[in-house]
């Protein structure tokens, strides 16, 4: 039986205790992340596989950490002091979806794909930054001083 566990980044950090990257003190993710090439990858490959985690892009556009050494969609690796159990799949949500605007090449966080769905609905390759107020209204948004609201 393969058990599937979803964790937040904070839960993962406190449960499995990532170790600092000894090769690069300025590594991403508070010094925890390892690159997928060179001496950092060589170091990863010397570690017991049950302590290795892969950072990558999810199919939904979000970014995740999964347990184990993986090559597909990889962005980086982590090593934890606490090993994960065999026969488990652990998925850690690192960041939400991002929306990429074809029109102005802007990239923005798009939790739950609200922006993507709204603009797809009206068949418009734009984003809240470059759409006209009329287009925004058509997509169901209103712009206020506090930010963008879906109505
Ligand atoms: Zn745009």
Backbone and ligand atoms as CSV (ligand in chain L), in Angstrom:
chain,resi,resn,atom,element,x,y,z
A,1,UNK,N,N,0.849,-1.201,0.000
A,1,UNK,CA,C,0.000,0.000,0.000
A,1,UNK,C,C,0.879,1.244,0.000
A,2,UNK,N,N,0.646,2.106,-0.960
A,2,UNK,CA,C,1.382,3.357,-1.012
A,2,UNK,C,C,0.546,4.461,-0.364
A,3,UNK,N,N,1.123,5.092,0.640
A,3,UNK,CA,C,0.396,6.142,1.349
A,3,UNK,C,C,0.734,7.493,0.761
A,4,UNK,N,N,-0.281,8.320,0.532
A,4,UNK,CA,C,-0.084,9.653,-0.033
A,4,UNK,C,C,-0.294,10.700,1.052
A,5,UNK,N,N,0.715,11.524,1.272
A,5,UNK,CA,C,0.660,12.526,2.340
A,5,UNK,C,C,0.924,13.902,1.742
A,6,UNK,N,N,0.081,14.862,2.073
A,6,UNK,CA,C,0.290,16.239,1.649
A,6,UNK,C,C,0.701,17.086,2.844
A,7,UNK,N,N,1.756,17.870,2.672
A,7,UNK,CA,C,2.250,18.714,3.755
A,7,UNK,C,C,2.434,20.139,3.262
A,8,UNK,N,N,2.345,21.077,4.190
A,8,UNK,CA,C,2.768,22.439,3.877
A,8,UNK,C,C,4.290,22.480,4.024
A,9,UNK,N,N,4.883,23.545,3.482
A,9,UNK,CA,C,6.342,23.662,3.577
A,9,UNK,C,C,6.791,23.697,5.044
A,10,UNK,N,N,6.040,24.427,5.880
A,10,UNK,CA,C,6.399,24.527,7.301
A,10,UNK,C,C,6.304,23.181,8.013
A,11,UNK,N,N,5.249,22.421,7.685
A,11,UNK,CA,C,5.106,21.081,8.281
A,11,UNK,C,C,6.268,20.190,7.859
A,12,UNK,N,N,6.600,20.271,6.586
A,12,UNK,CA,C,7.711,19.467,6.071
A,12,UNK,C,C,9.019,19.836,6.762
A,13,UNK,N,N,9.252,21.146,6.875
A,13,UNK,CA,C,10.501,21.617,7.467
A,13,UNK,C,C,10.626,21.157,8.919
A,14,UNK,N,N,9.523,21.249,9.686
A,14,UNK,CA,C,9.622,20.884,11.100
A,14,UNK,C,C,9.622,19.373,11.301
A,15,UNK,N,N,9.019,18.624,10.356
A,15,UNK,CA,C,8.963,17.170,10.504
A,15,UNK,C,C,10.250,16.494,10.022
A,16,UNK,N,N,10.717,16.892,8.846
A,16,UNK,CA,C,11.838,16.162,8.230
A,16,UNK,C,C,13.179,16.878,8.367
A,17,UNK,N,N,13.147,18.158,8.749
A,17,UNK,CA,C,14.363,18.894,9.087
A,17,UNK,C,C,15.404,18.898,7.962
A,18,UNK,N,N,15.176,19.752,6.955
A,18,UNK,CA,C,16.154,19.863,5.869
A,18,UNK,C,C,17.511,20.329,6.388
A,19,UNK,N,N,18.550,19.844,5.746
A,19,UNK,CA,C,19.928,20.206,6.116
A,19,UNK,C,C,20.458,21.251,5.143
A,20,UNK,N,N,21.268,22.136,5.670
A,20,UNK,CA,C,21.868,23.177,4.827
A,20,UNK,C,C,22.766,22.539,3.771
A,21,UNK,N,N,22.809,23.188,2.647
A,21,UNK,CA,C,23.690,22.777,1.556
A,21,UNK,C,C,25.127,23.137,1.923
A,22,UNK,N,N,26.002,22.120,2.155
A,22,UNK,CA,C,27.368,22.426,2.575
A,22,UNK,C,C,28.250,22.903,1.414
A,23,UNK,N,N,27.787,22.679,0.183
A,23,UNK,CA,C,28.590,23.060,-0.982
A,23,UNK,C,C,28.428,24.551,-1.271
A,24,UNK,N,N,27.183,25.066,-1.114
A,24,UNK,CA,C,26.900,26.467,-1.438
A,24,UNK,C,C,26.145,27.123,-0.279
A,25,UNK,N,N,26.849,27.921,0.521
A,25,UNK,CA,C,26.201,28.566,1.684
A,25,UNK,C,C,25.100,29.551,1.283
A,26,UNK,N,N,25.104,30.026,0.027
A,26,UNK,CA,C,24.098,30.980,-0.430
A,26,UNK,C,C,22.990,30.301,-1.225
A,27,UNK,N,N,22.784,29.019,-1.016
A,27,UNK,CA,C,21.798,28.274,-1.793
A,27,UNK,C,C,20.388,28.826,-1.557
A,28,UNK,N,N,19.494,28.576,-2.517
A,28,UNK,CA,C,18.108,29.012,-2.402
A,28,UNK,C,C,17.423,28.305,-1.232
A,29,UNK,N,N,16.241,28.776,-0.903
A,29,UNK,CA,C,15.437,28.199,0.188
A,29,UNK,C,C,16.225,28.155,1.494
A,30,UNK,N,N,16.660,29.344,1.936
A,30,UNK,CA,C,17.368,29.483,3.215
A,30,UNK,C,C,18.632,28.630,3.285
A,31,UNK,N,N,19.239,28.384,2.129
A,31,UNK,CA,C,20.471,27.605,2.117
A,31,UNK,C,C,20.254,26.109,2.074
A,32,UNK,N,N,19.000,25.669,1.871
A,32,UNK,CA,C,18.680,24.235,1.875
A,32,UNK,C,C,18.795,23.578,0.500
A,33,UNK,N,N,18.551,24.343,-0.570
A,33,UNK,CA,C,18.403,23.697,-1.880
A,33,UNK,C,C,19.753,23.341,-2.502
A,34,UNK,N,N,19.756,22.229,-3.222
A,34,UNK,CA,C,20.913,21.794,-4.000
A,34,UNK,C,C,20.582,21.929,-5.483
A,35,UNK,N,N,21.567,22.339,-6.278
A,35,UNK,CA,C,21.368,22.415,-7.718
A,35,UNK,C,C,21.360,21.015,-8.318
A,36,UNK,N,N,20.886,20.931,-9.569
A,36,UNK,CA,C,20.702,19.619,-10.220
A,36,UNK,C,C,21.891,19.263,-11.113
A,37,UNK,N,N,23.037,19.855,-10.847
A,37,UNK,CA,C,24.204,19.576,-11.686
A,37,UNK,C,C,25.476,19.768,-10.844
A,38,UNK,N,N,26.588,19.336,-11.403
A,38,UNK,CA,C,27.894,19.616,-10.818
A,38,UNK,C,C,28.115,18.969,-9.465
A,39,UNK,N,N,28.919,19.641,-8.633
A,39,UNK,CA,C,29.328,19.047,-7.362
A,39,UNK,C,C,28.142,18.901,-6.405
A,40,UNK,N,N,27.120,19.766,-6.547
A,40,UNK,CA,C,25.957,19.640,-5.663
A,40,UNK,C,C,25.166,18.371,-5.985
A,41,UNK,N,N,25.025,18.075,-7.288
A,41,UNK,CA,C,24.358,16.832,-7.682
A,41,UNK,C,C,25.186,15.621,-7.249
A,42,UNK,N,N,26.497,15.721,-7.406
A,42,UNK,CA,C,27.357,14.608,-6.975
A,42,UNK,C,C,27.180,14.344,-5.485
A,43,UNK,N,N,27.061,15.405,-4.711
A,43,UNK,CA,C,26.850,15.250,-3.272
A,43,UNK,C,C,25.520,14.556,-3.000
A,44,UNK,N,N,24.468,15.005,-3.689
A,44,UNK,CA,C,23.139,14.397,-3.530
A,44,UNK,C,C,23.208,12.886,-3.764
A,45,UNK,N,N,23.975,12.496,-4.766
A,45,UNK,CA,C,23.994,11.081,-5.157
A,45,UNK,C,C,24.745,10.203,-4.169
A,46,UNK,N,N,25.452,10.827,-3.210
A,46,UNK,CA,C,26.121,10.032,-2.176
A,46,UNK,C,C,25.216,9.822,-0.962
A,47,UNK,N,N,24.032,10.471,-0.957
A,47,UNK,CA,C,23.160,10.448,0.220
A,47,UNK,C,C,22.187,9.275,0.141
A,48,UNK,N,N,21.905,8.682,1.278
A,48,UNK,CA,C,20.871,7.644,1.372
A,48,UNK,C,C,19.582,8.175,0.724
A,49,UNK,N,N,19.028,7.439,-0.270
A,49,UNK,CA,C,17.880,7.951,-1.034
A,49,UNK,C,C,16.670,8.325,-0.164
A,50,UNK,N,N,16.519,7.737,0.984
A,50,UNK,CA,C,15.378,8.065,1.838
A,50,UNK,C,C,15.512,9.420,2.534
A,51,UNK,N,N,16.629,10.094,2.294
A,51,UNK,CA,C,16.821,11.444,2.834
A,51,UNK,C,C,16.796,12.501,1.729
A,52,UNK,N,N,16.533,12.075,0.488
A,52,UNK,CA,C,16.619,12.990,-0.651
A,52,UNK,C,C,15.219,13.349,-1.135
A,53,UNK,N,N,15.017,14.616,-1.474
A,53,UNK,CA,C,13.735,15.147,-1.934
A,53,UNK,C,C,13.959,15.951,-3.203
A,54,UNK,N,N,12.948,15.987,-4.063
A,54,UNK,CA,C,13.073,16.712,-5.330
A,54,UNK,C,C,12.103,17.887,-5.367
A,55,UNK,N,N,12.621,19.056,-5.731
A,55,UNK,CA,C,11.791,20.242,-5.953
A,55,UNK,C,C,11.451,20.315,-7.430
A,56,UNK,N,N,10.160,20.510,-7.756
A,56,UNK,CA,C,9.807,20.548,-9.168
A,56,UNK,C,C,8.474,21.213,-9.429
A,57,UNK,N,N,8.173,21.367,-10.716
A,57,UNK,CA,C,6.904,21.963,-11.146
A,57,UNK,C,C,5.823,20.900,-11.164
A,58,UNK,N,N,4.672,21.214,-10.578
A,58,UNK,CA,C,3.542,20.302,-10.646
A,58,UNK,C,C,2.762,20.476,-11.932
A,59,UNK,N,N,1.927,19.513,-12.260
A,59,UNK,CA,C,1.122,19.584,-13.481
A,59,UNK,C,C,0.138,20.746,-13.437
A,60,UNK,N,N,-0.218,21.205,-12.233
A,60,UNK,CA,C,-1.202,22.284,-12.092
A,60,UNK,C,C,-0.553,23.663,-12.101
A,61,UNK,N,N,0.758,23.739,-12.321
A,61,UNK,CA,C,1.439,25.025,-12.358
A,61,UNK,C,C,2.045,25.434,-11.032
A,62,UNK,N,N,1.711,24.737,-9.959
A,62,UNK,CA,C,2.319,25.020,-8.667
A,62,UNK,C,C,3.703,24.403,-8.565
A,63,UNK,N,N,4.411,24.744,-7.491
A,63,UNK,CA,C,5.727,24.164,-7.265
A,63,UNK,C,C,5.672,23.291,-6.027
A,64,UNK,N,N,6.292,22.112,-6.125
A,64,UNK,CA,C,6.180,21.126,-5.056
A,64,UNK,C,C,7.531,20.523,-4.713
A,65,UNK,N,N,7.610,19.951,-3.516
A,65,UNK,CA,C,8.710,19.070,-3.146
A,65,UNK,C,C,8.118,17.670,-2.996
A,66,UNK,N,N,8.760,16.695,-3.612
A,66,UNK,CA,C,8.350,15.291,-3.469
A,66,UNK,C,C,9.488,14.505,-2.847
A,67,UNK,N,N,9.136,13.457,-2.103
A,67,UNK,CA,C,10.178,12.622,-1.532
A,67,UNK,C,C,10.844,11.791,-2.627
A,68,UNK,N,N,12.139,11.599,-2.476
A,68,UNK,CA,C,12.889,10.770,-3.396
A,68,UNK,C,C,13.635,11.572,-4.453
A,69,UNK,N,N,14.526,10.869,-5.113
A,69,UNK,CA,C,15.340,11.459,-6.165
A,69,UNK,C,C,14.615,11.287,-7.491
A,70,UNK,N,N,14.299,12.395,-8.118
A,70,UNK,CA,C,13.565,12.335,-9.371
A,70,UNK,C,C,14.229,13.247,-10.386
A,71,UNK,N,N,14.086,12.912,-11.667
A,71,UNK,CA,C,14.721,13.689,-12.727
A,71,UNK,C,C,13.689,14.544,-13.449
A,72,UNK,N,N,12.437,14.047,-13.510
A,72,UNK,CA,C,11.396,14.723,-14.273
A,72,UNK,C,C,11.005,16.036,-13.609
A,73,UNK,N,N,10.963,17.118,-14.398
A,73,UNK,CA,C,10.518,18.444,-13.929
A,73,UNK,C,C,11.335,18.976,-12.763
A,74,UNK,N,N,12.539,18.491,-12.576
A,74,UNK,CA,C,13.289,18.861,-11.378
A,74,UNK,C,C,13.829,20.294,-11.483
A,75,UNK,N,N,13.849,20.950,-10.326
A,75,UNK,CA,C,14.419,22.295,-10.219
A,75,UNK,C,C,15.578,22.267,-9.233
A,76,UNK,N,N,15.453,21.427,-8.223
A,76,UNK,CA,C,16.503,21.323,-7.225
A,76,UNK,C,C,16.262,20.120,-6.327
A,77,UNK,N,N,17.159,19.938,-5.372
A,77,UNK,CA,C,17.033,18.826,-4.428
A,77,UNK,C,C,17.188,19.333,-3.004
A,78,UNK,N,N,16.655,18.525,-2.074
A,78,UNK,CA,C,16.857,18.779,-0.663
A,78,UNK,C,C,17.333,17.496,0.003
A,79,UNK,N,N,18.017,17.663,1.131
A,79,UNK,CA,C,18.389,16.535,1.980
A,79,UNK,C,C,17.802,16.811,3.354
A,80,UNK,N,N,17.163,15.802,3.943
A,80,UNK,CA,C,16.610,15.998,5.284
A,80,UNK,C,C,17.315,15.103,6.288
A,81,UNK,N,N,17.373,15.577,7.529
A,81,UNK,CA,C,17.964,14.793,8.603
A,81,UNK,C,C,17.092,13.581,8.914
A,82,UNK,N,N,15.769,13.763,8.806
A,82,UNK,CA,C,14.827,12.683,9.096
A,82,UNK,C,C,14.462,11.989,7.775
A,83,UNK,N,N,14.620,10.673,7.685
A,83,UNK,CA,C,14.274,9.977,6.447
A,83,UNK,C,C,12.762,9.802,6.304
A,84,UNK,N,N,12.295,9.712,5.071
A,84,UNK,CA,C,10.883,9.376,4.870
A,84,UNK,C,C,10.722,7.861,4.835
A,85,UNK,N,N,9.497,7.403,5.137
A,85,UNK,CA,C,9.189,5.979,5.163
A,85,UNK,C,C,9.124,5.423,3.744
A,86,UNK,N,N,9.461,4.167,3.584
A,86,UNK,CA,C,9.220,3.503,2.301
A,86,UNK,C,C,7.717,3.438,2.057
A,87,UNK,N,N,7.336,3.259,0.794
A,87,UNK,CA,C,5.921,3.104,0.435
A,87,UNK,C,C,5.070,4.308,0.802
A,88,UNK,N,N,5.674,5.504,0.792
A,88,UNK,CA,C,4.881,6.711,0.964
A,88,UNK,C,C,5.215,7.676,-0.174
A,89,UNK,N,N,4.219,8.418,-0.590
A,89,UNK,CA,C,4.430,9.533,-1.502
A,89,UNK,C,C,4.080,10.786,-0.733
A,90,UNK,N,N,5.049,11.665,-0.586
A,90,UNK,CA,C,4.837,12.891,0.178
A,90,UNK,C,C,4.949,14.072,-0.774
A,91,UNK,N,N,3.928,14.911,-0.754
A,91,UNK,CA,C,3.892,16.073,-1.632
A,91,UNK,C,C,3.796,17.333,-0.785
A,92,UNK,N,N,4.737,18.234,-0.996
A,92,UNK,CA,C,4.806,19.465,-0.210
A,92,UNK,C,C,4.544,20.647,-1.140
A,93,UNK,N,N,3.480,21.385,-0.865
A,93,UNK,CA,C,3.183,22.556,-1.687
A,93,UNK,C,C,4.124,23.693,-1.304
A,94,UNK,N,N,4.916,24.149,-2.271
A,94,UNK,CA,C,5.885,25.221,-2.011
A,94,UNK,C,C,5.321,26.566,-2.435
A,95,UNK,N,N,4.766,26.629,-3.629
A,95,UNK,CA,C,4.134,27.879,-4.054
A,95,UNK,C,C,2.988,27.569,-4.987
A,96,UNK,N,N,2.057,28.474,-5.023
A,96,UNK,CA,C,0.859,28.273,-5.807
A,96,UNK,C,C,1.123,28.474,-7.290
A,97,UNK,N,N,0.073,28.328,-8.040
A,97,UNK,CA,C,0.150,28.476,-9.479
A,97,UNK,C,C,0.600,29.869,-9.879
A,98,UNK,N,N,1.229,29.938,-11.008
A,98,UNK,CA,C,1.601,31.208,-11.592
A,98,UNK,C,C,0.911,31.350,-12.929
A,99,UNK,N,N,0.480,32.557,-13.190
A,99,UNK,CA,C,-0.160,32.849,-14.466
A,99,UNK,C,C,0.825,33.630,-15.318
A,100,UNK,N,N,1.029,33.170,-16.531
A,100,UNK,CA,C,1.931,33.859,-17.438
A,100,UNK,C,C,1.107,34.555,-18.512
A,101,UNK,N,N,1.303,35.859,-18.668
A,101,UNK,CA,C,0.518,36.627,-19.624
A,101,UNK,C,C,1.233,36.669,-20.974
A,102,UNK,N,N,0.542,36.184,-22.003
A,102,UNK,CA,C,1.118,36.177,-23.350
A,102,UNK,C,C,1.289,37.601,-23.877
A,103,UNK,N,N,0.448,38.482,-23.428
A,103,UNK,CA,C,0.431,39.838,-23.989
A,103,UNK,C,C,1.567,40.714,-23.460
A,104,UNK,N,N,1.755,40.722,-22.144
A,104,UNK,CA,C,2.773,41.626,-21.578
A,104,UNK,C,C,3.926,40.851,-20.927
A,105,UNK,N,N,3.932,39.516,-21.064
A,105,UNK,CA,C,5.007,38.666,-20.525
A,105,UNK,C,C,5.176,38.811,-19.015
A,106,UNK,N,N,4.117,39.222,-18.355
A,106,UNK,CA,C,4.153,39.345,-16.901
A,106,UNK,C,C,3.807,37.988,-16.286
A,107,UNK,N,N,4.464,37.671,-15.165
A,107,UNK,CA,C,4.150,36.441,-14.459
A,107,UNK,C,C,3.634,36.813,-13.073
A,108,UNK,N,N,2.534,36.204,-12.666
A,108,UNK,CA,C,1.968,36.567,-11.363
A,108,UNK,C,C,1.383,35.341,-10.676
A,109,UNK,N,N,1.382,35.404,-9.359
A,109,UNK,CA,C,0.838,34.293,-8.586
A,109,UNK,C,C,-0.674,34.208,-8.837
A,110,UNK,N,N,-1.160,33.005,-9.015
A,110,UNK,CA,C,-2.565,32.817,-9.373
A,110,UNK,C,C,-3.132,31.630,-8.609
A,111,UNK,N,N,-3.316,31.846,-7.333
A,111,UNK,CA,C,-3.846,30.798,-6.471
A,111,UNK,C,C,-5.200,30.338,-7.006
A,112,UNK,N,N,-5.399,29.052,-7.098
A,112,UNK,CA,C,-6.654,28.459,-7.572
A,112,UNK,C,C,-6.998,28.825,-9.017
A,113,UNK,N,N,-6.024,29.340,-9.769
A,113,UNK,CA,C,-6.219,29.624,-11.197
A,113,UNK,C,C,-7.365,30.593,-11.483
A,114,UNK,N,N,-7.633,31.513,-10.575
A,114,UNK,CA,C,-8.726,32.468,-10.773
A,114,UNK,C,C,-8.480,33.354,-11.991
A,115,UNK,N,N,-7.259,33.856,-12.111
A,115,UNK,CA,C,-6.945,34.760,-13.218
A,115,UNK,C,C,-7.017,33.996,-14.541
A,116,UNK,N,N,-6.380,32.833,-14.580
A,116,UNK,CA,C,-6.367,32.048,-15.820
A,116,UNK,C,C,-7.791,31.741,-16.284
A,117,UNK,N,N,-8.612,31.241,-15.362
A,117,UNK,CA,C,-9.971,30.846,-15.730
A,117,UNK,C,C,-10.786,32.038,-16.210
A,118,UNK,N,N,-10.623,33.175,-15.531
A,118,UNK,CA,C,-11.417,34.353,-15.884
A,118,UNK,C,C,-11.087,34.817,-17.303
A,119,UNK,N,N,-9.798,34.832,-17.650
A,119,UNK,CA,C,-9.433,35.326,-18.978
A,119,UNK,C,C,-9.672,34.279,-20.062
A,120,UNK,N,N,-9.583,33.003,-19.683
A,120,UNK,CA,C,-9.911,31.955,-20.646
A,120,UNK,C,C,-11.393,31.989,-20.993
A,121,UNK,N,N,-12.191,32.301,-19.986
A,121,UNK,CA,C,-13.641,32.347,-20.190
A,121,UNK,C,C,-14.019,33.331,-21.292
A,122,UNK,N,N,-13.303,34.453,-21.364
A,122,UNK,CA,C,-13.646,35.453,-22.371
A,122,UNK,C,C,-12.643,35.420,-23.528
A,123,UNK,N,N,-11.776,34.362,-23.548
A,123,UNK,CA,C,-10.895,34.125,-24.685
A,123,UNK,C,C,-9.944,35.298,-24.932
A,124,UNK,N,N,-9.315,35.766,-23.872
A,124,UNK,CA,C,-8.456,36.937,-23.978
A,124,UNK,C,C,-7.079,36.603,-23.396
A,125,UNK,N,N,-6.014,36.742,-24.218
A,125,UNK,CA,C,-4.662,36.460,-23.742
A,125,UNK,C,C,-4.062,37.701,-23.084
A,126,UNK,N,N,-4.672,38.134,-22.025
A,126,UNK,CA,C,-4.164,39.277,-21.277
A,126,UNK,C,C,-4.203,38.957,-19.791
A,127,UNK,N,N,-3.778,39.928,-18.989
A,127,UNK,CA,C,-3.788,39.742,-17.544
A,127,UNK,C,C,-4.324,41.024,-16.895
A,128,UNK,N,N,-4.544,41.013,-15.593
A,128,UNK,CA,C,-5.076,42.212,-14.938
A,128,UNK,C,C,-4.183,43.441,-15.117
A,129,UNK,N,N,-2.885,43.227,-15.403
A,129,UNK,CA,C,-1.987,44.376,-15.554
A,129,UNK,C,C,-2.142,45.075,-16.895
A,130,UNK,N,N,-2.519,44.347,-17.926
A,130,UNK,CA,C,-2.527,44.947,-19.251
A,130,UNK,C,C,-3.928,45.000,-19.874
A,131,UNK,N,N,-4.912,44.404,-19.233
A,131,UNK,CA,C,-6.270,44.499,-19.768
A,131,UNK,C,C,-6.841,45.886,-19.493
A,132,UNK,N,N,-7.719,46.328,-20.391
A,132,UNK,CA,C,-8.384,47.619,-20.160
A,132,UNK,C,C,-9.428,47.450,-19.059
A,133,UNK,N,N,-9.849,48.527,-18.444
A,133,UNK,CA,C,-10.903,48.420,-17.410
A,133,UNK,C,C,-12.145,47.711,-17.945
A,134,UNK,N,N,-12.475,47.958,-19.229
A,134,UNK,CA,C,-13.646,47.294,-19.818
A,134,UNK,C,C,-13.427,45.788,-19.902
A,135,UNK,N,N,-12.199,45.398,-20.339
A,135,UNK,CA,C,-11.901,43.955,-20.439
A,135,UNK,C,C,-11.901,43.303,-19.064
A,136,UNK,N,N,-11.344,44.011,-18.098
A,136,UNK,CA,C,-11.343,43.494,-16.723
A,136,UNK,C,C,-12.767,43.261,-16.232
A,137,UNK,N,N,-13.627,44.226,-16.511
A,137,UNK,CA,C,-15.011,44.095,-16.083
A,137,UNK,C,C,-15.676,42.910,-16.775
A,138,UNK,N,N,-15.373,42.729,-18.076
A,138,UNK,CA,C,-15.931,41.598,-18.812
A,138,UNK,C,C,-15.470,40.277,-18.206
A,139,UNK,N,N,-14.203,40.245,-17.767
A,139,UNK,CA,C,-13.659,39.022,-17.160
A,139,UNK,C,C,-14.168,38.829,-15.737
A,140,UNK,N,N,-14.873,39.819,-15.220
A,140,UNK,CA,C,-15.438,39.681,-13.887
A,140,UNK,C,C,-14.561,40.242,-12.788
A,141,UNK,N,N,-13.630,41.137,-13.164
A,141,UNK,CA,C,-12.763,41.742,-12.156
A,141,UNK,C,C,-13.090,43.215,-11.977
A,142,UNK,N,N,-12.829,43.717,-10.794
A,142,UNK,CA,C,-12.789,45.161,-10.607
A,142,UNK,C,C,-11.465,45.505,-9.944
A,143,UNK,N,N,-10.894,46.607,-10.374
A,143,UNK,CA,C,-9.623,47.067,-9.821
A,143,UNK,C,C,-9.895,48.153,-8.788
A,144,UNK,N,N,-9.379,47.966,-7.590
A,144,UNK,CA,C,-9.500,49.002,-6.574
A,144,UNK,C,C,-8.105,49.380,-6.099
A,145,UNK,N,N,-8.019,50.369,-5.240
A,145,UNK,CA,C,-6.716,50.775,-4.711
A,145,UNK,C,C,-6.060,49.631,-3.943
A,146,UNK,N,N,-6.877,48.778,-3.334
A,146,UNK,CA,C,-6.343,47.695,-2.522
A,146,UNK,C,C,-5.884,46.508,-3.360
A,147,UNK,N,N,-6.249,46.532,-4.649
A,147,UNK,CA,C,-5.847,45.401,-5.464
A,147,UNK,C,C,-6.994,44.971,-6.362
A,148,UNK,N,N,-6.940,43.723,-6.745
A,148,UNK,CA,C,-7.847,43.211,-7.745
A,148,UNK,C,C,-8.903,42.328,-7.084
A,149,UNK,N,N,-10.130,42.520,-7.488
A,149,UNK,CA,C,-11.192,41.712,-6.887
A,149,UNK,C,C,-12.006,41.010,-7.964
A,150,UNK,N,N,-12.256,39.759,-7.714
A,150,UNK,CA,C,-13.150,39.011,-8.579
A,150,UNK,C,C,-14.562,39.267,-8.101
A,151,UNK,N,N,-15.456,39.682,-9.017
A,151,UNK,CA,C,-16.823,39.998,-8.592
A,151,UNK,C,C,-17.796,38.929,-9.076
L,1,ZN,ZN,ZN,-0.552,41.136,-19.252
